[in-house]
Amino acid sequence: MCSNYRDWDEYYRKYPLEELGWELGKPRPILVEYVEKGLIPKGKALDICCGAGTNTVYLAQSGFEVTGIDISKTALKIAEGKAKQANVTINFLEESFIDLPFQNGEFDFVFDMGCFHHVEVQDRTQFIQGVHRVLKEGGVYMLTCFSDKNGPRWNHFTKEQIVDLFSGYFVLGEIRAVSSVEGDGVVRYFYTVLMKKKGGAMPL
Ligand SMILES: C[S@@+](CC[C@H](N)C(=O)[O-])C[C@H]1O[C@@H](n2cnc3c(N)ncnc32)[C@H](O)[C@@H]1O
């Protein structure tokens, strides 16, 4: 992996959770909405970049059989503690999103809150192909990434970029603009998209 990746574990070691921008202390409202509307297929779910496990625990409490991966040991320890407290079983693994250690077609749902936008440009195709590979045919990938409304930056995406990146692999639903007062009190803008895996062998 490219050395531009930051030391994520340091964030979790250095700062209390309340000071981490992405940590809301509650599941993402858009995830809760989509689960409650029945838009997410029940079954095996992967929380890719699960962090401290807030959304992961919510998915387990909602009846999913959940695996959470993250590169940060410290985040995973916190997440395990939360799962224990909530009395749910989750398979937490210290793994990278670049080489997903799962079988083809293992998951019904991949949840991505703030993961893809941290994938370096040169690794994007590998990441997308990995998510596509581990999903069952017809499985759903829920992407939430920074939008260009935050201002121009390498990982602030336009709707057109999202379509260009993902439409070879997935059938995209509505690209929804979402804003949120994040854990650090800053308003950030995202796009959330539900995408269904296209059938058959790897496209492109
Ligand atoms: C913005 S945080 C989002 C965490 C979580 N999804 C949430 O919403 O609370 C990004 C997460 O990605 C994790 N991460 C960064 N690079 C990773 C990699 N190569 N593989 C797996 N996780 C990674 C970080 O440790 C961090 O927990």
The ligand as a Gaussian input file, in Angstrom:
#p B3LYP/6-31G(d) Opt

LIG

0 1
 C      -13.420000       8.384000       8.948000
 S      -13.142000       6.951000       9.890000
 C      -14.735000       6.165000       9.765000
 C      -14.954000       5.090000      10.786000
 C      -16.352000       4.482000      10.822000
 N      -16.761000       3.986000       9.527000
 C      -17.368000       5.457000      11.359000
 O      -18.191000       5.953000      10.588000
 O      -17.329000       5.735000      12.570000
 C      -12.142000       6.003000       8.769000
 C      -11.728000       4.659000       9.303000
 O      -11.012000       3.966000       8.300000
 C      -10.020000       3.170000       8.913000
 N       -9.007000       2.820000       7.888000
 C       -8.119000       3.646000       7.303000
 N       -7.376000       2.977000       6.409000
 C       -7.802000       1.690000       6.426000
 C       -7.435000       0.508000       5.707000
 N       -6.445000       0.502000       4.818000
 N       -8.131000      -0.608000       5.936000
 C       -9.133000      -0.650000       6.864000
 N       -9.508000       0.435000       7.585000
 C       -8.851000       1.591000       7.357000
 C       -9.507000       4.071000      10.026000
 O       -8.802000       3.373000      11.012000
 C      -10.811000       4.697000      10.521000
 O      -11.381000       3.937000      11.557000

